[in-house]
Amino acid sequence: MKLVMSLAAVVVAGIFAGLQLKTLPLKLQYPGELDLVEGMPLAEMIHLQQGIPIYAPASSYGYDAVNFGPFYYLLGEQLVNPAQPAYLPLRVLSLVGLLGCATGCGLLSFWLTRKHLSAILSVLLFLSYAFVIRHGISARPDAVALSLMFAGFLVAYRFRGRTAMLWAAPLMLFGFYYKQQFVAGPLAVLIYLVLEKRYRLAAQFATVLILGGLALLGLFQFVIFRGQDFFLHFITYNILMFAKLNLAAGILFFGLVLFIPILVALEFVRASRDKLLGYYLMGSIALSLMTVARSGSDSYYFLEPALIASCLFGSLFAERTADPPRAMELLVLMVVSLFLGQWGRGEAPSPQAFKQDQAVQEFYRRRFLRGTMGLSYYVGDMIRSGLSTPIPNVYHYTFLVRRGTLSDEYLIQMVRNHGFGVVVLGFDPQAEEGTIWAEHWLTKPMRDAIRAEYQVADKLTMPRPESIRHPAWLYICVPRTAPRAEMSHQE
């Protein structure tokens, strides 16, 4: 019976993981954006290659948001070809990070139970979540940052109570400066050491983190990006507004996708009395629910609790196989959670999406000279066709304008001077003025300036992976003083 239960769990989890993993080849090959945020950092990496000070304040020359950590941009700069920008190198890097997370998940589960079943099951459970594969293959920095932070936690967990656990700090710092998220690990280690009255080791760990963090901050602020506003971009500009809708959506997602795995994980913590794991699990849940309430957030904030819960779910099942009735209960819960875990836009790009992306690229190359300055939220489409994007992250720029941090005069003046050869919007500037689609991306003065100085010349079908509504269109706007016949072809 024990063998049957074990095989059933592995087969079921393997089927769901296989359903997600089979989408990877198409996702890697797809030339367009898999979501709405891959093109922005890609454009910023190209700016870095071109010698543009990406951490400079907004000016008439443009503005780079650079929301993520500097290691991500510095590494990405080495992987991206500015002559032919592509997401593939960054997606492969993310895939390595995803596999690193899965490996760490299985390793920790094996440490907890000394059973190969728990390691295999934990890995399969983690890879069965649609949102994990979605973000784990994205050109974003999430998967690599999480793998570094989790590797640091594994070092701390393995050597807890010993001086060797201090080696966790460099990995955690590298992870934080790759993407400033996933801090539940270092917080859990500090809380554990303090509550266990290991004050000296806690002080040493905190000192290494603080001094190392300050040293890296100084390196980036005063050496690598000297004369720029690195600190403001890295910390201050990333403090986004609280959004009730995002919080509600996050709670709904958490309740549907992660509630059962978290309950099972908590049961393992209760039964094992492992305080460090308990602090890590609870910290990751609390921080995820807090940060998902930020404006513009998405389900990547739940990657860390999904990783921990997968590890502990597999561990508890492996421990309970000796008790068939209790193992059967867990198997039922596992099947239910696997079904719910398929929610999260995990589908592979369709053949139609490839055609839609190709049509957009052919249009840009046919209608505009290489190097033409463009303004759009969908900057990935532009930079791949050779256009220039001085403001890659329009959403973040608009947010800082609304917060009063930046002035919108830079952008409005460029619009009035016809500084952009093309403006591409995801909404009809005339028919959809005042709707949520218009309000979300640009302030009213920005939209008024665009309507006054630009006219819709064409409308293209938006590639399905980029769209958040259906049907979705790209509205191609050109300066009113420039007739359609003057739009030039690329060589």
Secondary structure, 3 states (H helix, E strand, C coil): CHHHHHHHHHHHHHHHHHHHHCCHHHHHHCCCCCCCCCHHHHHHHHHHHCCCCCCCCCECCECCCCCCCHHHHHHHHHHCCCCCCCCHHHHHHHHHHHHHHHHHHHHHHHHHHCCHHHHHHHHHHHHCCHHHHHHHCCCCCHHHHHHHHHHHHHHHHHCCCCHHHHHHHHHHHHHHCCCCCCCHHHHHHHHHHHHCCCHHHHHHHHHHHHHHHHHHHHHHHHHHCCCCCHHHHHCHHHCCCECHHHHHHHHHHHHHHHHHHHHHHHHHHHHHCCHHHHHHHHHHHHHHHHHCCECCCCHHHHHHHHHHHHHHHHHHHHHHCCCHHHHHHHHHHHHHHHHHCCCCCCCCCCHHHHHHHHHHHHHHHHHCCCCCEEEECCHHHHHHCCCECCCCCHHHHHHHHHHCCCCCHHHHHHHHCCCCCEEEECCCCCCCCCCHHHHHHCCHHHHHHHHHHEEEEEEEECCHHHCCCCCCEEEEEEECCCCHHHCCCCC
